[in-house]
Amino acid sequence: MPPTNQELLQRDLATLWHPCTQMKDHEWLPLIPIRRGEGVWLEDFDGNRYLDAISSWWVNLFGHANPRINQAVKEQLDRLEHVLLAGFSHQPAIELAERLVRLTPEGLDRCFYVDNGSSAVEASLKMSYHYWRNTGHPRKTKFITLSNSYHGETLGALAVGDVALYKETYRPLLMQAITAPSPDCYLREAGESWEAHSRRRFEDMERLLENHAEEVCAVIVEPLVQCAGYMRMYHPVYLSLLRKACDRHGVHLIADEIAVGFGRTGTLFACEQAAISPDFMCLSKGLTGGYLPLSAVMTRETIYQAFYDDYQNLTAFLHSHSYTGNPLACRAALASLDIFAHEPILENNRTTAAHMGQAVAHMADHPHVGEVRQTGMILAIELVQDKASKTPYPWQQRRGLRVYQYGLQNQVLLRPLGNVVYFMPPYIITPEEIELMARVACEGIEQACSTP
């Protein structure tokens, strides 16, 4: 007999410590053990099904148990499961690096593999600092970041983030970053366009670069959407202005496309919407289609050459992870890129994104919705206590958690960020599934906002 949800829950709570979780909540909020996945659906051990509206933390692009990716991983498993990437190489790592160089913005000609998103950010920070050190600029030791930004949980990535919920506890352990106001368009003035607000906010970044360029290695941003920062969004013009300013002041630009890359914002990479190429691009999450941990830092040949030297000069980049460039993960990534190559994914996503927007457009008039915003396949609904002033609900009330609970009771996995309910589903979601997702979310919001 297969186990039940309850049996697995008891075993889980006796041994496991779950991520991003106050474990005491599970005294009253049941964990859900998942038995299998197919398409946009997850199924637990009691036979209940859940539409994965958040792509299992934004990683799944083409559905669970995708036949093409399944087959690629199975075939690779019979050939080579893993080999170190120091002094050795393998075909999937080479092929994936070649493909990423071709697909990413012009000038990103080198690919450095890491294990996950936070590790990619760590590597890019170290590369930038080390580049300036190798080229005779040892005073460059700082980084500029945006308020409300999030770049991961390891100490370097946490230091260049600015979401207090994650950062405040560990602040004594962190290097000090320079913080510029976010171009977050939720905060724009009445009647102000997204573009005008983003241009106005850039003036603050310009001043910081003017004052600190000699000590700054790089500016790091999440292009277009600050995902863990409550899905706040901004106009591409900010990236255009930032690229020019970084060039003008001799500072690197790091684009953290971990969450927004691979079609999430409507283009393959968000930077394309500003027609810019960063000095470093961090990729992960959707890179393998949601199958296996893998990340990559794409960078320029000129940066690579600053480390290319005789060994005794000690300029090499000695950063490594045991599973760097894992063959199974690289093969899953190649299969995911094959889907982009052979199917009109971005074109289909435009239709899907429009349907998502239409399905919840009426929520813009809800008395407790401050904004419905969307960038490509990312849609967010911000719940507020007072619409006119955009006064948020007290975080202690956990209104978003009420929406989460309602969703699970009605076949939809929604995992709001605080009081922001969002959709980031696999690209294969059907119109009927969008209608279900939207209906349940709207009902959940209505229920969450109708009680004290």
C-alpha positions in Angstrom: 0.0 0.0 0.0 1.3 3.5 -0.9 1.6 5.9 2.1 -1.0 8.5 2.8 -0.4 12.2 3.2 -0.8 11.9 6.9 1.8 9.2 7.2 4.4 11.1 5.2 3.6 14.3 7.0 4.4 12.7 10.4 7.7 11.3 9.1 8.6 14.6 7.5 8.1 16.6 10.6 10.2 14.2 12.6 13.3 14.9 10.5 13.0 17.6 7.8 13.6 21.4 8.2 11.9 23.1 5.3 13.1 26.3 3.5 11.6 29.7 3.9 9.3 28.3 6.6 8.4 28.9 10.2 8.1 25.2 11.0 5.7 25.9 13.9 3.1 26.9 11.3 2.9 23.2 10.4 1.2 22.5 13.7 -2.0 23.8 12.0 -1.0 24.3 8.4 -0.6 20.8 6.9 2.4 20.0 4.6 1.4 18.4 1.3 3.5 15.5 0.2 3.5 15.3 -3.6 3.4 11.9 -5.4 3.7 12.9 -9.0 3.5 15.8 -11.4 2.2 16.1 -15.0 1.9 19.2 -17.0 0.8 22.1 -14.8 -0.6 19.6 -12.2 0.8 18.2 -9.0 -0.9 15.3 -7.2 -0.5 14.3 -3.6 -0.7 10.8 -2.0 -4.4 11.2 -1.2 -5.2 11.9 -4.9 -5.8 15.6 -4.5 -4.5 17.8 -7.5 -3.1 21.3 -7.5 -2.5 23.6 -10.4 1.1 24.8 -10.1 0.5 28.5 -10.6 4.0 29.5 -9.4 6.0 26.9 -11.4 7.4 25.4 -8.2 9.3 28.5 -7.2 9.5 29.9 -10.8 11.6 27.1 -12.3 9.3 25.0 -14.4 8.8 26.2 -17.9 7.3 23.4 -19.9 5.4 21.4 -17.3 6.2 18.6 -14.9 7.4 15.3 -16.5 7.9 16.9 -19.9 8.5 14.1 -22.3 11.3 15.8 -24.3 13.3 16.7 -21.2 12.6 13.4 -19.5 14.0 11.5 -22.5 17.1 13.7 -22.7 17.9 13.1 -19.0 17.3 9.4 -19.3 19.7 9.1 -22.3 22.4 11.1 -20.5 22.1 9.0 -17.4 23.2 6.0 -19.3 26.3 7.8 -20.7 27.7 10.0 -17.9 26.1 11.2 -14.7 28.9 13.5 -13.4 32.6 14.3 -13.8 34.6 17.2 -12.3 34.9 20.2 -14.5 38.4 21.1 -13.4 40.9 19.6 -15.8 38.0 17.6 -17.5 35.1 18.5 -19.7 32.1 16.8 -21.4 29.9 17.3 -24.4 26.7 18.6 -22.6 28.6 21.4 -20.8 30.4 22.4 -24.1 27.2 22.4 -26.1 25.2 24.3 -23.5 27.9 27.0 -23.2 27.9 27.4 -27.0 24.2 27.7 -27.1 24.1 30.2 -24.3 26.7 32.4 -25.9 24.6 32.4 -29.1 21.3 33.2 -27.3 22.3 35.8 -24.7 22.9 39.4 -25.6 25.9 40.3 -27.8 29.3 40.3 -26.1 28.6 37.6 -23.5 31.1 35.2 -24.9 32.2 33.2 -21.8 30.1 30.9 -19.7 31.0 30.0 -16.1 28.9 27.2 -14.5 27.8 27.2 -10.9 25.1 25.3 -8.9 22.2 27.6 -8.2 21.1 31.2 -8.4 22.7 32.5 -5.2 26.0 30.9 -6.2 25.8 32.6 -9.6 25.4 36.0 -7.9 28.3 35.2 -5.6 30.5 34.3 -8.6 29.6 37.4 -10.5 30.4 39.6 -7.5 33.7 37.9 -7.0 34.5 38.1 -10.7 33.8 41.8 -10.9 35.9 42.6 -7.8 38.7 40.3 -9.0 38.7 41.8 -12.5 39.3 45.3 -11.1 42.0 43.9 -8.8 43.7 42.2 -11.6 43.6 45.3 -13.8 45.1 47.6 -11.2 42.0 49.1 -9.5 42.2 47.7 -5.9 40.1 50.5 -4.5 37.0 49.1 -6.2 35.5 47.0 -3.5 31.8 48.0 -3.3 28.6 47.3 -5.1 25.5 49.4 -5.8 22.1 47.7 -5.5 18.5 48.8 -5.7 16.1 49.1 -2.7 13.7 46.2 -2.5 16.0 44.0 -4.5 16.7 40.3 -3.8 19.6 38.3 -5.2 19.7 35.1 -3.0 20.4 33.8 0.5 24.1 33.2 0.7 26.0 36.0 2.5 27.3 37.9 -0.6 24.0 37.7 -2.4 22.2 38.7 0.7 24.4 41.7 1.2 23.5 43.1 -2.2 19.8 42.5 -1.6 17.5 44.8 0.3 14.4 42.9 1.4 14.5 43.3 5.2 12.6 40.0 5.9 15.5 38.0 4.6 18.4 40.4 5.3 17.9 42.1 8.7 18.8 39.1 10.9 22.1 38.6 9.2 23.1 42.2 8.7 26.1 42.1 11.1 27.6 39.4 8.9 27.3 41.3 5.6 29.4 43.6 3.6 27.9 47.0 3.1 26.3 47.8 -0.2 25.3 51.2 -1.5 21.6 51.3 -2.1 19.8 53.3 -4.8 16.0 53.9 -4.7 14.2 51.3 -6.8 12.5 52.4 -10.0 9.5 50.3 -8.8 6.5 51.8 -10.7 4.0 50.9 -8.0 5.4 54.0 -6.2 4.9 56.4 -9.1 3.0 59.7 -8.7 -0.6 59.9 -9.7 -0.8 60.3 -13.5 2.9 59.5 -13.9 3.8 56.9 -16.6 6.0 54.0 -15.9 8.6 55.4 -18.2 8.6 58.9 -16.6 8.8 57.4 -13.1 11.7 55.1 -14.1 13.6 58.0 -15.6 13.1 60.1 -12.6 14.3 57.4 -10.2 17.4 57.0 -12.3 18.6 60.4 -11.3 19.4 58.9 -7.9 21.5 56.2 -9.4 23.3 58.7 -11.6 24.3 60.7 -8.5 25.5 57.6 -6.7 27.7 56.6 -9.6 29.1 60.1 -9.9 30.0 60.1 -6.2 31.2 56.5 -5.8 32.5 55.2 -9.2 36.1 55.0 -8.0 35.2 52.6 -5.2 32.4 50.6 -7.0 32.9 47.4 -8.8 29.4 46.9 -10.2 25.8 47.7 -10.1 23.6 44.7 -9.7 19.9 44.7 -10.8 17.0 42.4 -11.5 15.9 43.5 -15.0 12.3 44.7 -15.1 10.8 42.7 -12.2 12.0 42.6 -8.6 10.5 39.1 -8.1 11.0 38.3 -4.4 10.6 42.0 -3.7 6.8 41.5 -4.1 6.8 41.3 -7.9 7.4 45.1 -8.2 8.1 46.1 -11.9 9.7 49.0 -13.8 10.2 50.3 -17.3 13.0 49.1 -19.6 14.3 52.7 -20.0 15.9 52.4 -16.6 18.2 49.6 -17.9 19.1 51.7 -21.0 20.1 54.6 -18.8 22.0 52.4 -16.4 24.0 50.7 -19.1 25.1 54.1 -20.5 26.0 55.4 -17.0 28.0 52.3 -16.1 30.0 52.7 -19.2 30.5 56.4 -18.6 31.7 55.8 -15.0 33.7 52.7 -15.5 31.5 50.3 -13.5 30.3 46.8 -14.4 26.6 46.0 -14.8 25.4 42.7 -13.4 22.0 41.5 -14.7 20.4 39.0 -12.3 18.1 37.2 -14.8 17.8 34.2 -12.6 14.0 34.6 -12.2 13.2 36.7 -15.2 15.2 34.9 -17.9 14.1 32.3 -20.4 10.9 34.0 -21.6 9.3 35.1 -18.3 9.1 38.8 -19.2 8.0 38.3 -22.9 11.5 38.2 -24.4 14.0 35.4 -24.0 16.0 37.7 -21.6 14.6 40.8 -20.0 17.6 42.8 -21.0 16.5 42.5 -24.6 13.6 44.9 -24.0 16.2 47.6 -23.2 18.5 46.5 -26.1 21.4 46.3 -23.7 24.1 43.8 -22.9 25.4 43.6 -19.3 28.9 42.7 -18.3 27.6 39.7 -16.3 24.4 37.9 -16.7 23.3 35.4 -14.0 21.1 32.5 -15.1 19.4 29.7 -13.3 15.8 28.6 -12.4 14.3 28.0 -15.8 17.7 27.2 -17.3 17.0 23.4 -16.9 13.2 23.7 -17.4 12.8 23.1 -13.7 14.5 19.7 -13.6 17.9 20.0 -12.0 20.0 22.6 -10.1 22.3 24.5 -12.5 23.3 28.1 -13.0 25.6 30.0 -15.2 27.4 33.4 -15.2 27.8 34.8 -18.7 30.5 37.4 -19.2 32.7 39.2 -21.6 35.9 38.0 -23.3 37.7 41.1 -22.0 36.8 40.1 -18.4 37.9 36.5 -19.0 41.3 37.7 -20.4 42.0 39.7 -17.2 42.3 36.3 -15.4 44.2 34.5 -18.2 47.9 34.6 -17.2 50.8 32.5 -16.0 50.0 30.5 -12.9 52.6 32.0 -10.7 51.0 35.4 -11.1 48.0 34.1 -9.1 45.3 35.8 -11.1 43.1 32.8 -11.7 39.5 32.7 -10.6 39.6 29.9 -8.0 35.9 29.5 -7.5 34.4 26.1 -7.7 31.5 23.8 -6.8 31.6 20.0 -6.8 28.7 19.7 -9.2 29.6 22.5 -11.4 28.4 21.8 -15.0 26.8 18.5 -14.1 26.1 16.6 -17.3 22.5 15.6 -16.4 21.6 19.2 -15.6 23.3 20.5 -18.8 21.4 17.9 -20.9 18.1 19.0 -19.3 19.0 22.6 -20.1 19.8 21.7 -23.7 16.4 19.9 -24.0 14.7 23.0 -22.6 16.5 25.2 -25.2 15.5 22.8 -27.9 11.8 23.4 -27.0 12.4 27.1 -27.5 14.2 26.4 -30.8 11.5 24.2 -32.3 8.3 25.6 -30.9 6.9 29.3 -31.0 7.1 29.6 -27.2 7.6 33.4 -27.0 4.8 34.0 -29.5 2.5 31.6 -27.7 3.4 33.3 -24.3 2.1 36.6 -25.6 -1.3 35.1 -26.1 -1.2 33.3 -22.8 -0.1 36.4 -21.0 -2.9 38.4 -22.5 -5.4 35.8 -21.4 -4.0 35.9 -17.9 -4.4 39.7 -17.8 -7.9 39.6 -19.1 -8.9 36.9 -16.6 -8.2 39.2 -13.6 -8.6 42.7 -15.1 -11.7 43.3 -13.1 -9.7 43.0 -9.9 -8.2 46.5 -10.6 -11.5 47.9 -9.3 -11.6 45.9 -6.1 -11.6 48.1 -3.0 -8.7 46.2 -1.5 -6.5 45.8 -4.6 -3.9 48.5 -4.9 -2.7 47.4 -8.3 -2.9 44.7 -10.9 0.4 44.7 -12.8 2.0 42.5 -15.4 5.2 42.0 -17.3 4.9 39.1 -19.8 4.2 35.8 -18.0 4.4 37.4 -14.5 1.2 38.9 -13.1 0.8 40.3 -9.6 -2.2 41.6 -7.6 -1.3 43.8 -4.7 -3.7 43.6 -1.7 -4.1 46.8 0.4 -6.0 47.9 3.4 -6.8 51.2 1.8 -7.0 51.7 -1.9 -6.7 55.5 -2.1 -3.6 55.7 0.0 -2.2 52.3 -0.9 -1.9 51.6 2.8 -0.8 47.9 3.1 -2.4 45.4 5.4 -0.3 44.8 8.6 2.0 42.0 7.8 1.0 40.2 11.0 -2.5 39.6 9.5 -1.0 37.3 6.8 -3.7 38.0 4.3 -1.7 36.3 1.6 -1.6 33.1 3.6 -5.4 33.1 3.6 -5.3 33.2 -0.2 -2.8 30.3 -0.2 -5.1 28.2 2.0 -8.1 28.9 -0.1 -6.2 28.0 -3.2 -5.1 24.6 -1.9 -8.7 23.8 -0.9 -9.7 24.6 -4.5 -7.0 22.8 -6.6 -4.6 25.7 -7.1 -1.1 26.2 -5.7 -0.7 30.0 -5.0 2.1 31.1 -2.7 1.7 34.9 -2.3 4.6 37.1 -1.4 3.3 38.8 1.7 0.1 40.5 0.5 0.9 40.1 -3.2 -0.9 37.3 -5.0 0.9 36.4 -8.3 0.8 34.1 -11.2 4.0 32.7 -12.8 2.7 29.4 -14.3 4.4 27.0 -16.7 4.2 28.2 -20.3 2.0 25.2 -21.3 -1.0 26.3 -19.2 -4.2 26.2 -21.2 -7.0 28.8 -21.4 -9.2 26.6 -19.2 -6.5 26.2 -16.6 -5.9 30.0 -16.6 -9.6 30.5 -16.0 -9.5 28.1 -13.0 -6.3 29.7 -11.6 -7.8 33.2 -12.0 -11.2 32.3 -10.5 -9.7 30.6 -7.5 -7.3 33.5 -6.9 -10.0 36.1 -7.1 -12.3 34.1 -4.8 -9.4 33.7 -2.4 -8.7 37.4 -2.4 -12.4 38.2 -1.8 -12.5 35.9 1.2 -9.1 37.1 2.6 -10.2 40.8 2.4 -13.8 40.4 3.6 -12.9 39.4 7.2 -11.0 41.3 9.9 
